[in-house]
Amino acid sequence: MEVKHNDNGKKGMFYVEIDGKREAEMTYSHANPDKIIIDHTEVSEVLKGQGVGYKLVDAAVEYLRVNNLKVIPLCTFAHAVFKKKHDEYADVLA
């Protein structure tokens, strides 16, 4: 399953499409040049229970590390994942 990424410089998203339909997404906005805010995560019923939300967060963490960015996870799901995996993701938390 491929997690895709789109960023227009102000907002962005990590998402999964199946047969051309977006079935999962995690959206964010740029708070400043070195920080993003994750504001929403949604996974359709088609993909629920398959760890797709975690894959979206993992893709975001990889993006953050490559681009030397920090994150504020305001979305309830993302916040819970960052809290659960704090030791693993501490380097990208704002």
WOKAFEN-V578401 format. One record per pair of residues at least 4 apart in sequence whose ideal C-beta (glycine too) atoms are under 7 Angstrom apart, sorted by sequence separation. I is the first residue (numbers start at 1). J is the second residue. D is the distance in whole Angstrom. If there is no record, write none. Layout:
BEGIN
I/J/D
I/J/D
END
This chain:
BEGIN
8/12/7
17/21/6
31/35/4
43/47/5
51/55/6
52/56/7
53/57/7
54/58/6
55/59/6
56/60/7
57/61/6
58/62/7
59/63/6
60/64/6
61/65/6
62/66/6
63/67/6
75/79/6
76/80/6
77/81/6
78/82/6
79/83/6
80/84/6
81/85/6
82/86/7
85/89/5
86/90/6
89/93/6
7/12/3
17/22/5
18/23/5
31/36/6
43/48/6
47/52/5
64/69/5
73/78/4
74/79/7
6/12/6
17/23/7
30/36/6
31/37/5
64/70/7
73/79/5
5/12/7
6/13/6
15/22/5
16/23/6
29/36/7
64/71/6
82/89/5
16/24/4
28/36/5
29/37/5
5/14/5
15/24/6
28/37/6
43/52/5
73/82/5
15/25/4
28/38/5
29/39/6
43/53/5
3/14/5
4/15/5
28/39/6
60/71/7
82/93/6
13/25/5
14/26/5
26/38/6
27/39/6
41/53/6
3/16/6
4/17/7
13/26/6
27/40/5
13/27/5
26/40/7
1/16/6
26/41/4
41/56/6
11/27/7
12/28/5
11/28/7
25/42/6
11/29/5
24/42/7
10/29/7
24/43/4
10/30/6
24/44/6
23/44/4
57/78/6
71/92/5
38/60/7
70/92/6
71/93/6
72/94/5
23/46/5
24/47/5
70/93/7
71/94/6
23/47/5
53/77/6
57/81/5
70/94/4
54/81/6
65/92/6
18/46/7
24/52/5
61/89/6
64/92/4
26/56/4
16/47/7
61/92/6
24/56/6
36/69/6
38/71/6
26/60/6
34/68/7
35/69/6
41/75/5
34/69/6
35/70/5
36/71/5
37/72/5
38/73/5
39/74/5
40/75/5
16/52/6
34/70/6
38/74/6
39/75/6
41/77/4
35/72/7
37/74/6
38/75/5
41/78/6
38/78/4
31/72/7
14/56/5
14/59/5
14/60/6
3/55/6
26/78/7
3/56/6
1/55/7
5/59/7
3/59/4
5/63/7
35/94/5
END
